[in-house]
Amino acid sequence: MNGRRSTQETNPNYGKGQASLALDDDVLLDEEKLTQQLLATFSAESYRPPTLPSVATELLSLSQNPDVAICDIAALLERDTMLTGRVMKLMCSPVYAGTAAVKSLDQAVMRLGLKALCDVVLEASMNLRVFRSDAYSGTMERLRLHSTATAHLSKIICRYTAIVGDYAFLCGLLHDAGIAGTLIALSEGRGSKPPPDLIAIWPAVHRMHAEASAQMAKLWGLPPDVQLVLKSHHCVLVDGYPHPLAATICLADEIAHELGLGVLPAEKVDESSLEEACLLSHTQIDHSSDGTLACAREALRLTDPQLELIQRDAANLRDSLA
């Protein structure tokens, strides 16, 4: 395996995407205007989301082929040493670790299977390229944890329902990618000027983040149904009918918040952190309405015993992530 990194990978700007926003005070004070300007950024022809490694997108395609060989998967991963290192590190975390340590990519594939390994690679890719911003580092870390929790919770919900969960982990992982993309766009290209305070931008970000997530997925070349689920995860209904996977992501998102793994901080925050205080001032951000949550549960035909099993597994997940 070649241990050298490509010129792109060693470039500090590699993978950050292309977007910057010059916002004046008038825009920041007008939620509707800010929302429209943010949406325009993501729909512009010049917009480029943070780059996912080509290995990750190729592996996603390979995961649809039941006849792919283990050696081919290992060879694909070995093309990106940085990503492979992140994958192996994740494999040693409590969420994935089994009774014996995984010491090679072949072992990782054998233990997890192709689809689960694909989930690990996508999680590592997002951590490496998307949930990163020096200007909003605390929020990005919280967003990373929330998205990871929602992804795993989506798989847990599928385990106790009749939902086909091929894209459940992926949709859970990307459901708030629009927030990450927005924070990156707001913090880049400003020179010495500080980025906007979260207290000013959160309502607008909340209003447009689902559509931004869908647009980023489209530019990444992800399947149309994934794009649809990301756009609908806070409303569940598509053309008047509940979408089962959107319902799954909606419930997983809310359970993550209930577990203290939401985008918003828990009750105790760092009082010296303006970023934490700004987040806490918007207690309803990234939540779905009670009516939407009821619709999601009905769409999945969740019974009380099923929900209890999901919440039991969710509590175990929280302990592993902690």
Phi and psi in degrees as GROMACS dihedral restraints (atoms count N, CA, C in turn):
[ dihedral_restraints ]
;  ai    aj    ak    al  type     phi  dphi    fc
    3     4     5     6     1   -74.9    20    10
    4     5     6     7     1   121.9    20    10
    6     7     8     9     1   -89.0    20    10
    7     8     9    10     1    -1.9    20    10
    9    10    11    12     1   -85.1    20    10
   10    11    12    13     1   143.8    20    10
   12    13    14    15     1   -92.4    20    10
   13    14    15    16     1   150.2    20    10
   15    16    17    18     1   -71.3    20    10
   16    17    18    19     1   164.9    20    10
   18    19    20    21     1   -59.1    20    10
   19    20    21    22     1   -38.5    20    10
   21    22    23    24     1   -60.8    20    10
   22    23    24    25     1   -45.2    20    10
   24    25    26    27     1   -67.9    20    10
   25    26    27    28     1   -29.5    20    10
   27    28    29    30     1   -87.6    20    10
   28    29    30    31     1    -8.7    20    10
   30    31    32    33     1   -72.9    20    10
   31    32    33    34     1   125.9    20    10
   33    34    35    36     1   -63.1    20    10
   34    35    36    37     1   -19.2    20    10
   36    37    38    39     1   -95.3    20    10
   37    38    39    40     1    -0.2    20    10
   39    40    41    42     1   -62.8    20    10
   40    41    42    43     1   128.6    20    10
   42    43    44    45     1    85.5    20    10
   43    44    45    46     1     0.5    20    10
   45    46    47    48     1   -81.1    20    10
   46    47    48    49     1   -14.8    20    10
   48    49    50    51     1    86.8    20    10
   49    50    51    52     1   177.4    20    10
   51    52    53    54     1  -127.9    20    10
   52    53    54    55     1   106.2    20    10
   54    55    56    57     1  -172.7    20    10
   55    56    57    58     1   137.3    20    10
   57    58    59    60     1  -149.8    20    10
   58    59    60    61     1   150.4    20    10
   60    61    62    63     1  -127.6    20    10
   61    62    63    64     1   126.8    20    10
   63    64    65    66     1  -102.6    20    10
   64    65    66    67     1   100.3    20    10
   66    67    68    69     1  -104.8    20    10
   67    68    69    70     1   130.8    20    10
   69    70    71    72     1   -94.2    20    10
   70    71    72    73     1   173.1    20    10
   72    73    74    75     1   -63.1    20    10
   73    74    75    76     1   -32.7    20    10
   75    76    77    78     1   -63.4    20    10
   76    77    78    79     1   -41.8    20    10
   78    79    80    81     1   -65.8    20    10
   79    80    81    82     1   -43.1    20    10
   81    82    83    84     1   -63.6    20    10
   82    83    84    85     1   -27.9    20    10
   84    85    86    87     1   -85.2    20    10
   85    86    87    88     1   -12.4    20    10
   87    88    89    90     1  -112.0    20    10
   88    89    90    91     1   102.8    20    10
   90    91    92    93     1   -60.8    20    10
   91    92    93    94     1   -42.5    20    10
   93    94    95    96     1   -63.8    20    10
   94    95    96    97     1   -44.4    20    10
   96    97    98    99     1   -64.5    20    10
   97    98    99   100     1   -41.5    20    10
   99   100   101   102     1   -64.9    20    10
  100   101   102   103     1   -42.1    20    10
  102   103   104   105     1   -58.5    20    10
  103   104   105   106     1   -46.7    20    10
  105   106   107   108     1   -65.3    20    10
  106   107   108   109     1   -37.3    20    10
  108   109   110   111     1   -68.8    20    10
  109   110   111   112     1   -38.1    20    10
  111   112   113   114     1   -65.1    20    10
  112   113   114   115     1   -43.7    20    10
  114   115   116   117     1   -62.7    20    10
  115   116   117   118     1   -38.6    20    10
  117   118   119   120     1   -63.5    20    10
  118   119   120   121     1   -34.1    20    10
  120   121   122   123     1   -62.1    20    10
  121   122   123   124     1   -44.2    20    10
  123   124   125   126     1   -74.9    20    10
  124   125   126   127     1   -24.2    20    10
  126   127   128   129     1   -93.1    20    10
  127   128   129   130     1    -6.3    20    10
  129   130   131   132     1   -68.3    20    10
  130   131   132   133     1   145.7    20    10
  132   133   134   135     1   -63.1    20    10
  133   134   135   136     1   -27.4    20    10
  135   136   137   138     1   -80.6    20    10
  136   137   138   139     1   -11.5    20    10
  138   139   140   141     1   -71.0    20    10
  139   140   141   142     1   134.3    20    10
  141   142   143   144     1  -130.2    20    10
  142   143   144   145     1   122.6    20    10
  144   145   146   147     1   -71.8    20    10
  145   146   147   148     1   164.0    20    10
  147   148   149   150     1   -51.8    20    10
  148   149   150   151     1   137.2    20    10
  150   151   152   153     1   -78.6    20    10
  151   152   153   154     1   123.1    20    10
  153   154   155   156     1   -78.6    20    10
  154   155   156   157     1   142.0    20    10
  156   157   158   159     1   -57.0    20    10
  157   158   159   160     1   139.9    20    10
  159   160   161   162     1   -59.2    20    10
  160   161   162   163     1   -30.8    20    10
  162   163   164   165     1   -59.7    20    10
  163   164   165   166     1   -40.2    20    10
  165   166   167   168     1   -65.8    20    10
  166   167   168   169     1   -45.2    20    10
  168   169   170   171     1   -69.7    20    10
  169   170   171   172     1   -35.0    20    10
  171   172   173   174     1   -67.5    20    10
  172   173   174   175     1   -38.0    20    10
  174   175   176   177     1   -66.4    20    10
  175   176   177   178     1   -35.7    20    10
  177   178   179   180     1   -61.3    20    10
  178   179   180   181     1   -38.9    20    10
  180   181   182   183     1   -68.6    20    10
  181   182   183   184     1   -42.1    20    10
  183   184   185   186     1   -62.0    20    10
  184   185   186   187     1   -32.0    20    10
  186   187   188   189     1   -63.9    20    10
  187   188   189   190     1   -16.1    20    10
  189   190   191   192     1   -86.1    20    10
  190   191   192   193     1    -4.8    20    10
  192   193   194   195     1  -103.0    20    10
  193   194   195   196     1   109.8    20    10
  195   196   197   198     1   -69.8    20    10
  196   197   198   199     1   -13.7    20    10
  198   199   200   201     1  -101.8    20    10
  199   200   201   202     1     7.8    20    10
  201   202   203   204     1   -67.1    20    10
  202   203   204   205     1   143.0    20    10
  204   205   206   207     1   -88.7    20    10
  205   206   207   208     1   147.4    20    10
  207   208   209   210     1   -58.5    20    10
  208   209   210   211     1   -40.7    20    10
  210   211   212   213     1   -63.8    20    10
  211   212   213   214     1   -31.6    20    10
  213   214   215   216     1   -69.4    20    10
  214   215   216   217     1   -37.1    20    10
  216   217   218   219     1   -67.3    20    10
  217   218   219   220     1   -45.0    20    10
  219   220   221   222     1   -61.7    20    10
  220   221   222   223     1   -41.4    20    10
  222   223   224   225     1   -64.2    20    10
  223   224   225   226     1   -37.4    20    10
  225   226   227   228     1   -63.6    20    10
  226   227   228   229     1   -47.2    20    10
  228   229   230   231     1   -65.1    20    10
  229   230   231   232     1   -34.2    20    10
  231   232   233   234     1   -66.7    20    10
  232   233   234   235     1   -12.2    20    10
  234   235   236   237     1   -70.5    20    10
  235   236   237   238     1   -21.3    20    10
  237   238   239   240     1  -125.1    20    10
  238   239   240   241     1    94.1    20    10
  240   241   242   243     1   -66.1    20    10
  241   242   243   244     1   -35.7    20    10
  243   244   245   246     1   -64.1    20    10
  244   245   246   247     1   -46.5    20    10
  246   247   248   249     1   -64.7    20    10
  247   248   249   250     1   -42.3    20    10
  249   250   251   252     1   -59.6    20    10
  250   251   252   253     1   -40.6    20    10
  252   253   254   255     1   -60.4    20    10
  253   254   255   256     1   -41.0    20    10
  255   256   257   258     1   -66.8    20    10
  256   257   258   259     1   -38.2    20    10
  258   259   260   261     1   -63.2    20    10
  259   260   261   262     1   -46.7    20    10
  261   262   263   264     1   -64.7    20    10
  262   263   264   265     1   -34.7    20    10
  264   265   266   267     1   -66.0    20    10
  265   266   267   268     1   -42.4    20    10
  267   268   269   270     1   -63.0    20    10
  268   269   270   271     1   -37.7    20    10
  270   271   272   273     1   -62.0    20    10
  271   272   273   274     1   -22.7    20    10
  273   274   275   276     1   -90.8    20    10
  274   275   276   277     1    -4.2    20    10
  276   277   278   279     1   -75.4    20    10
  277   278   279   280     1   158.5    20    10
  279   280   281   282     1   -58.7    20    10
  280   281   282   283     1   -25.9    20    10
  282   283   284   285     1   -67.2    20    10
  283   284   285   286     1   -34.8    20    10
  285   286   287   288     1  -110.7    20    10
  286   287   288   289     1   -23.9    20    10
  288   289   290   291     1   -64.1    20    10
  289   290   291   292     1   140.0    20    10
  291   292   293   294     1  -104.5    20    10
  292   293   294   295     1  -149.7    20    10
  294   295   296   297     1   -78.0    20    10
  295   296   297   298     1   -21.7    20    10
  297   298   299   300     1  -126.9    20    10
  298   299   300   301     1   146.9    20    10
  300   301   302   303     1   -69.0    20    10
  301   302   303   304     1   142.7    20    10
  303   304   305   306     1   -88.4    20    10
  304   305   306   307     1   122.0    20    10
  306   307   308   309     1  -111.3    20    10
  307   308   309   310     1    -5.2    20    10
  309   310   311   312     1  -150.4    20    10
  310   311   312   313     1   162.0    20    10
  312   313   314   315     1   -64.3    20    10
  313   314   315   316     1   -37.3    20    10
  315   316   317   318     1   -59.5    20    10
  316   317   318   319     1   -42.5    20    10
  318   319   320   321     1   -64.0    20    10
  319   320   321   322     1   -39.0    20    10
  321   322   323   324     1   -62.4    20    10
  322   323   324   325     1   -44.1    20    10
  324   325   326   327     1   -65.4    20    10
  325   326   327   328     1   -43.2    20    10
  327   328   329   330     1   -64.0    20    10
  328   329   330   331     1   -40.1    20    10
  330   331   332   333     1   -73.1    20    10
  331   332   333   334     1   -45.4    20    10
  333   334   335   336     1   -89.5    20    10
  334   335   336   337     1   -33.7    20    10
  336   337   338   339     1    87.7    20    10
  337   338   339   340     1   161.0    20    10
  339   340   341   342     1   -63.6    20    10
  340   341   342   343     1   -46.5    20    10
  342   343   344   345     1   -64.8    20    10
  343   344   345   346     1   -42.1    20    10
  345   346   347   348     1   -68.8    20    10
  346   347   348   349     1   -37.4    20    10
  348   349   350   351     1   -63.5    20    10
  349   350   351   352     1   -38.0    20    10
  351   352   353   354     1   -59.4    20    10
  352   353   354   355     1   -39.5    20    10
  354   355   356   357     1   -61.1    20    10
  355   356   357   358     1   -43.3    20    10
  357   358   359   360     1   -62.7    20    10
  358   359   360   361     1   -43.5    20    10
  360   361   362   363     1   -64.0    20    10
  361   362   363   364     1   -41.2    20    10
  363   364   365   366     1   -65.9    20    10
  364   365   366   367     1   -39.6    20    10
  366   367   368   369     1   -62.2    20    10
  367   368   369   370     1   -45.1    20    10
  369   370   371   372     1   -62.7    20    10
  370   371   372   373     1   -38.7    20    10
  372   373   374   375     1   -63.9    20    10
  373   374   375   376     1   -44.8    20    10
  375   376   377   378     1   -64.3    20    10
  376   377   378   379     1   -40.7    20    10
  378   379   380   381     1   -64.3    20    10
  379   380   381   382     1   -33.2    20    10
  381   382   383   384     1   -78.8    20    10
  382   383   384   385     1   -36.7    20    10
  384   385   386   387     1  -119.3    20    10
  385   386   387   388     1   -26.0    20    10
  387   388   389   390     1  -107.7    20    10
  388   389   390   391     1   -48.8    20    10
  390   391   392   393     1   -84.7    20    10
  391   392   393   394     1    58.5    20    10
  393   394   395   396     1  -141.7    20    10
  394   395   396   397     1   124.3    20    10
  396   397   398   399     1  -161.0    20    10
  397   398   399   400     1   120.5    20    10
  399   400   401   402     1   -64.6    20    10
  400   401   402   403     1   -35.7    20    10
  402   403   404   405     1   -70.9    20    10
  403   404   405   406     1   -34.2    20    10
  405   406   407   408     1  -123.9    20    10
  406   407   408   409     1    48.5    20    10
  408   409   410   411     1   -62.2    20    10
  409   410   411   412     1   -42.7    20    10
  411   412   413   414     1   -64.2    20    10
  412   413   414   415     1   -43.4    20    10
  414   415   416   417     1   -66.6    20    10
  415   416   417   418     1   -41.0    20    10
  417   418   419   420     1   -63.3    20    10
  418   419   420   421     1   -38.9    20    10
  420   421   422   423     1   -65.9    20    10
  421   422   423   424     1   -40.5    20    10
  423   424   425   426     1   -65.3    20    10
  424   425   426   427     1   -39.8    20    10
  426   427   428   429     1   -65.3    20    10
  427   428   429   430     1   -39.4    20    10
  429   430   431   432     1   -61.2    20    10
  430   431   432   433     1   -47.3    20    10
  432   433   434   435     1   -64.6    20    10
  433   434   435   436     1   -42.1    20    10
  435   436   437   438     1   -63.2    20    10
  436   437   438   439     1   -43.5    20    10
  438   439   440   441     1   -67.1    20    10
  439   440   441   442     1   -40.0    20    10
  441   442   443   444     1   -62.6    20    10
  442   443   444   445     1   -45.2    20    10
  444   445   446   447     1   -62.1    20    10
  445   446   447   448     1   -44.0    20    10
  447   448   449   450     1   -62.8    20    10
  448   449   450   451     1   -38.1    20    10
  450   451   452   453     1   -61.9    20    10
  451   452   453   454     1   -48.5    20    10
  453   454   455   456     1   -67.5    20    10
  454   455   456   457     1   -37.7    20    10
  456   457   458   459     1   -65.8    20    10
  457   458   459   460     1   -33.5    20    10
  459   460   461   462     1   -62.7    20    10
  460   461   462   463     1   -40.3    20    10
  462   463   464   465     1   -67.5    20    10
  463   464   465   466     1   -36.2    20    10
  465   466   467   468     1   -63.4    20    10
  466   467   468   469     1   -44.5    20    10
  468   469   470   471     1   -61.5    20    10
  469   470   471   472     1   -41.8    20    10
  471   472   473   474     1   -62.2    20    10
  472   473   474   475     1   -30.9    20    10
  474   475   476   477     1   -63.0    20    10
  475   476   477   478     1   -30.2    20    10
  477   478   479   480     1  -108.5    20    10
  478   479   480   481     1    10.0    20    10
  480   481   482   483     1  -130.5    20    10
  481   482   483   484     1  -180.0    20    10
  483   484   485   486     1   -91.9    20    10
  484   485   486   487     1    11.5    20    10
  486   487   488   489     1   -73.5    20    10
  487   488   489   490     1   133.2    20    10
  489   490   491   492     1   -77.4    20    10
  490   491   492   493     1   114.8    20    10
  492   493   494   495     1  -103.0    20    10
  493   494   495   496     1    33.2    20    10
  495   496   497   498     1   -57.0    20    10
  496   497   498   499     1   -37.8    20    10
  498   499   500   501     1  -109.3    20    10
  499   500   501   502     1    12.1    20    10
  501   502   503   504     1   -62.7    20    10
  502   503   504   505     1   -48.8    20    10
  504   505   506   507     1   -62.6    20    10
  505   506   507   508     1   -45.4    20    10
  507   508   509   510     1   -59.5    20    10
  508   509   510   511     1   -46.1    20    10
  510   511   512   513     1   -66.9    20    10
  511   512   513   514     1   -39.2    20    10
  513   514   515   516     1   -63.3    20    10
  514   515   516   517     1   -39.7    20    10
  516   517   518   519     1   -67.2    20    10
  517   518   519   520     1   -34.3    20    10
  519   520   521   522     1  -101.2    20    10
  520   521   522   523     1    -1.1    20    10
  522   523   524   525     1   -60.6    20    10
  523   524   525   526     1   -28.6    20    10
  525   526   527   528     1  -113.1    20    10
  526   527   528   529     1    21.9    20    10
  528   529   530   531     1   -59.8    20    10
  529   530   531   532     1   -28.4    20    10
  531   532   533   534     1   -62.4    20    10
  532   533   534   535     1   -32.5    20    10
  534   535   536   537     1   -66.6    20    10
  535   536   537   538     1   -46.4    20    10
  537   538   539   540     1   -60.6    20    10
  538   539   540   541     1   -45.7    20    10
  540   541   542   543     1   -60.9    20    10
  541   542   543   544     1   -37.9    20    10
  543   544   545   546     1   -67.6    20    10
  544   545   546   547     1   -44.5    20    10
  546   547   548   549     1   -63.8    20    10
  547   548   549   550     1   -36.6    20    10
  549   550   551   552     1   -64.5    20    10
  550   551   552   553     1   -45.4    20    10
  552   553   554   555     1   -63.9    20    10
  553   554   555   556     1   -36.0    20    10
  555   556   557   558     1   -72.8    20    10
  556   557   558   559     1   -24.5    20    10
  558   559   560   561     1   -99.0    20    10
  559   560   561   562     1   -14.1    20    10
  561   562   563   564     1   -91.4    20    10
  562   563   564   565     1   153.2    20    10
  564   565   566   567     1    68.1    20    10
  565   566   567   568     1    24.0    20    10
  567   568   569   570     1  -105.0    20    10
  568   569   570   571     1    -0.8    20    10
  570   571   572   573     1    62.5    20    10
  571   572   573   574     1  -128.7    20    10
  573   574   575   576     1   -87.3    20    10
  574   575   576   577     1    -5.6    20    10
  576   577   578   579     1   -74.7    20    10
  577   578   579   580     1   128.8    20    10
  579   580   581   582     1   -68.0    20    10
  580   581   582   583     1   150.8    20    10
  582   583   584   585     1   -70.8    20    10
  583   584   585   586     1   163.0    20    10
  585   586   587   588     1   -61.8    20    10
  586   587   588   589     1   147.3    20    10
  588   589   590   591     1   -67.0    20    10
  589   590   591   592     1   144.3    20    10
  591   592   593   594     1   -60.9    20    10
  592   593   594   595     1   -31.0    20    10
  594   595   596   597     1   -61.5    20    10
  595   596   597   598     1   -26.7    20    10
  597   598   599   600     1   -84.4    20    10
  598   599   600   601     1   -31.0    20    10
  600   601   602   603     1  -103.3    20    10
  601   602   603   604     1   -17.7    20    10
  603   604   605   606     1   -56.4    20    10
  604   605   606   607     1   -46.2    20    10
  606   607   608   609     1   -59.1    20    10
  607   608   609   610     1   -41.5    20    10
  609   610   611   612     1   -68.6    20    10
  610   611   612   613     1   -40.8    20    10
  612   613   614   615     1   -60.9    20    10
  613   614   615   616     1   -42.1    20    10
  615   616   617   618     1   -61.9    20    10
  616   617   618   619     1   -40.9    20    10
  618   619   620   621     1   -66.2    20    10
  619   620   621   622     1   -31.6    20    10
  621   622   623   624     1  -112.5    20    10
  622   623   624   625     1    -0.9    20    10
  624   625   626   627     1   -69.3    20    10
  625   626   627   628     1   -31.3    20    10
  627   628   629   630     1   -66.8    20    10
  628   629   630   631     1   -42.7    20    10
  630   631   632   633     1   -66.9    20    10
  631   632   633   634     1   -37.6    20    10
  633   634   635   636     1   -65.1    20    10
  634   635   636   637     1   -39.4    20    10
  636   637   638   639     1   -59.9    20    10
  637   638   639   640     1   -43.8    20    10
  639   640   641   642     1   -64.4    20    10
  640   641   642   643     1   -40.0    20    10
  642   643   644   645     1   -66.2    20    10
  643   644   645   646     1   -39.5    20    10
  645   646   647   648     1   -63.9    20    10
  646   647   648   649     1   -41.2    20    10
  648   649   650   651     1   -62.8    20    10
  649   650   651   652     1   -37.9    20    10
  651   652   653   654     1   -63.3    20    10
  652   653   654   655     1   -44.1    20    10
  654   655   656   657     1   -69.4    20    10
  655   656   657   658     1   -25.4    20    10
  657   658   659   660     1   -78.9    20    10
  658   659   660   661     1    -6.6    20    10
  660   661   662   663     1    77.6    20    10
  661   662   663   664     1    26.1    20    10
  663   664   665   666     1   -81.5    20    10
  664   665   666   667     1   158.0    20    10
  666   667   668   669     1   -57.0    20    10
  667   668   669   670     1   146.8    20    10
  669   670   671   672     1   -55.0    20    10
  670   671   672   673     1   -35.7    20    10
  672   673   674   675     1   -67.3    20    10
  673   674   675   676     1   -33.4    20    10
  675   676   677   678     1   -63.7    20    10
  676   677   678   679     1   -44.5    20    10
  678   679   680   681     1   -59.1    20    10
  679   680   681   682     1   -42.5    20    10
  681   682   683   684     1   -64.0    20    10
  682   683   684   685     1   -42.6    20    10
  684   685   686   687     1   -65.2    20    10
  685   686   687   688     1   -42.7    20    10
  687   688   689   690     1   -62.2    20    10
  688   689   690   691     1   -40.0    20    10
  690   691   692   693     1   -69.4    20    10
  691   692   693   694     1   -25.2    20    10
  693   694   695   696     1  -109.4    20    10
  694   695   696   697     1     8.1    20    10
  696   697   698   699     1   -71.3    20    10
  697   698   699   700     1   -12.3    20    10
  699   700   701   702     1  -104.6    20    10
  700   701   702   703     1    -0.9    20    10
  702   703   704   705     1  -125.3    20    10
  703   704   705   706     1   -23.0    20    10
  705   706   707   708     1    70.9    20    10
  706   707   708   709     1   -39.2    20    10
  708   709   710   711     1   -78.0    20    10
  709   710   711   712     1   134.9    20    10
  711   712   713   714     1  -127.3    20    10
  712   713   714   715     1   117.4    20    10
  714   715   716   717     1    54.7    20    10
  715   716   717   718     1    35.7    20    10
  717   718   719   720     1    87.6    20    10
  718   719   720   721     1    -3.4    20    10
  720   721   722   723     1  -121.2    20    10
  721   722   723   724     1   142.7    20    10
  723   724   725   726     1   -68.8    20    10
  724   725   726   727     1   132.8    20    10
  726   727   728   729     1   -92.1    20    10
  727   728   729   730     1   120.2    20    10
  729   730   731   732     1   -56.3    20    10
  730   731   732   733     1   -42.4    20    10
  732   733   734   735     1   -73.6    20    10
  733   734   735   736     1   -34.7    20    10
  735   736   737   738     1   -62.5    20    10
  736   737   738   739     1   -38.8    20    10
  738   739   740   741     1   -63.1    20    10
  739   740   741   742     1   -39.3    20    10
  741   742   743   744     1   -62.2    20    10
  742   743   744   745     1   -47.0    20    10
  744   745   746   747     1   -66.1    20    10
  745   746   747   748     1   -38.9    20    10
  747   748   749   750     1   -58.7    20    10
  748   749   750   751     1   -47.9    20    10
  750   751   752   753     1   -69.3    20    10
  751   752   753   754     1   -40.4    20    10
  753   754   755   756     1   -62.2    20    10
  754   755   756   757     1   -40.0    20    10
  756   757   758   759     1   -59.0    20    10
  757   758   759   760     1   -46.8    20    10
  759   760   761   762     1   -69.6    20    10
  760   761   762   763     1   -40.2    20    10
  762   763   764   765     1   -62.0    20    10
  763   764   765   766     1   -38.2    20    10
  765   766   767   768     1   -59.6    20    10
  766   767   768   769     1   -43.2    20    10
  768   769   770   771     1   -62.0    20    10
  769   770   771   772     1   -44.0    20    10
  771   772   773   774     1   -62.1    20    10
  772   773   774   775     1   -29.7    20    10
  774   775   776   777     1   -83.0    20    10
  775   776   777   778     1    -0.5    20    10
  777   778   779   780     1    83.3    20    10
  778   779   780   781     1    17.0    20    10
  780   781   782   783     1  -113.5    20    10
  781   782   783   784     1    35.2    20    10
  783   784   785   786     1   -90.5    20    10
  784   785   786   787     1   176.1    20    10
  786   787   788   789     1   -66.7    20    10
  787   788   789   790     1   -34.4    20    10
  789   790   791   792     1   -79.6    20    10
  790   791   792   793     1   148.4    20    10
  792   793   794   795     1   -68.5    20    10
  793   794   795   796     1   159.9    20    10
  795   796   797   798     1   -70.2    20    10
  796   797   798   799     1  -177.4    20    10
  798   799   800   801     1   -60.6    20    10
  799   800   801   802     1   -38.3    20    10
  801   802   803   804     1   -90.7    20    10
  802   803   804   805     1   121.9    20    10
  804   805   806   807     1  -128.8    20    10
  805   806   807   808     1   165.7    20    10
  807   808   809   810     1   -73.9    20    10
  808   809   810   811     1   106.1    20    10
  810   811   812   813     1   -64.4    20    10
  811   812   813   814     1   -18.6    20    10
  813   814   815   816     1   -86.2    20    10
  814   815   816   817     1    -6.3    20    10
  816   817   818   819     1   -96.1    20    10
  817   818   819   820     1   114.6    20    10
  819   820   821   822     1   -63.9    20    10
  820   821   822   823     1   -36.1    20    10
  822   823   824   825     1   -61.4    20    10
  823   824   825   826     1   -45.0    20    10
  825   826   827   828     1   -65.4    20    10
  826   827   828   829     1   -42.0    20    10
  828   829   830   831     1   -62.9    20    10
  829   830   831   832     1   -38.8    20    10
  831   832   833   834     1   -64.3    20    10
  832   833   834   835     1   -41.9    20    10
  834   835   836   837     1   -62.0    20    10
  835   836   837   838     1   -45.8    20    10
  837   838   839   840     1   -67.7    20    10
  838   839   840   841     1   -20.3    20    10
  840   841   842   843     1   -74.2    20    10
  841   842   843   844     1   -10.4    20    10
  843   844   845   846     1  -121.3    20    10
  844   845   846   847     1    77.8    20    10
  846   847   848   849     1   -71.2    20    10
  847   848   849   850     1   -16.7    20    10
  849   850   851   852     1  -100.3    20    10
  850   851   852   853     1     1.8    20    10
  852   853   854   855     1   -63.7    20    10
  853   854   855   856     1   135.7    20    10
  855   856   857   858     1    69.5    20    10
  856   857   858   859     1    20.5    20    10
  858   859   860   861     1  -106.1    20    10
  859   860   861   862     1   151.4    20    10
  861   862   863   864     1   -97.5    20    10
  862   863   864   865     1   156.5    20    10
  864   865   866   867     1   -70.8    20    10
  865   866   867   868     1   160.8    20    10
  867   868   869   870     1   -60.0    20    10
  868   869   870   871     1   -38.3    20    10
  870   871   872   873     1   -64.7    20    10
  871   872   873   874     1   -39.4    20    10
  873   874   875   876     1   -67.1    20    10
  874   875   876   877     1   -41.1    20    10
  876   877   878   879     1   -64.3    20    10
  877   878   879   880     1   -38.8    20    10
  879   880   881   882     1   -65.3    20    10
  880   881   882   883     1   -40.1    20    10
  882   883   884   885     1   -63.9    20    10
  883   884   885   886     1   -39.8    20    10
  885   886   887   888     1   -64.5    20    10
  886   887   888   889     1   -44.5    20    10
  888   889   890   891     1   -64.2    20    10
  889   890   891   892     1   -40.3    20    10
  891   892   893   894     1   -66.0    20    10
  892   893   894   895     1   -38.9    20    10
  894   895   896   897     1   -63.4    20    10
  895   896   897   898     1   -33.8    20    10
  897   898   899   900     1   -88.6    20    10
  898   899   900   901     1    -6.0    20    10
  900   901   902   903     1    55.5    20    10
  901   902   903   904     1    45.1    20    10
  903   904   905   906     1   -78.8    20    10
  904   905   906   907     1   126.2    20    10
  906   907   908   909     1   -92.2    20    10
  907   908   909   910     1   165.8    20    10
  909   910   911   912     1   -60.2    20    10
  910   911   912   913     1   -44.3    20    10
  912   913   914   915     1   -60.6    20    10
  913   914   915   916     1   -39.0    20    10
  915   916   917   918     1   -62.9    20    10
  916   917   918   919     1   -42.8    20    10
  918   919   920   921     1   -64.1    20    10
  919   920   921   922     1   -36.7    20    10
  921   922   923   924     1   -64.0    20    10
  922   923   924   925     1   -40.0    20    10
  924   925   926   927     1   -65.8    20    10
  925   926   927   928     1   -40.7    20    10
  927   928   929   930     1   -62.2    20    10
  928   929   930   931     1   -44.5    20    10
  930   931   932   933     1   -67.4    20    10
  931   932   933   934     1   -33.1    20    10
  933   934   935   936     1   -63.1    20    10
  934   935   936   937     1   -49.6    20    10
  936   937   938   939     1   -65.9    20    10
  937   938   939   940     1   -33.1    20    10
  939   940   941   942     1   -64.9    20    10
  940   941   942   943     1   -39.4    20    10
  942   943   944   945     1   -64.5    20    10
  943   944   945   946     1   -39.2    20    10
  945   946   947   948     1   -64.7    20    10
  946   947   948   949     1   -38.3    20    10
  948   949   950   951     1   -62.2    20    10
  949   950   951   952     1   -44.1    20    10
  951   952   953   954     1   -57.4    20    10
  952   953   954   955     1   -43.1    20    10
  954   955   956   957     1   -64.4    20    10
  955   956   957   958     1   -36.8    20    10
  957   958   959   960     1   -68.7    20    10
  958   959   960   961     1   -42.1    20    10
  960   961   962   963     1   -67.8    20    10
  961   962   963   964     1   -32.5    20    10
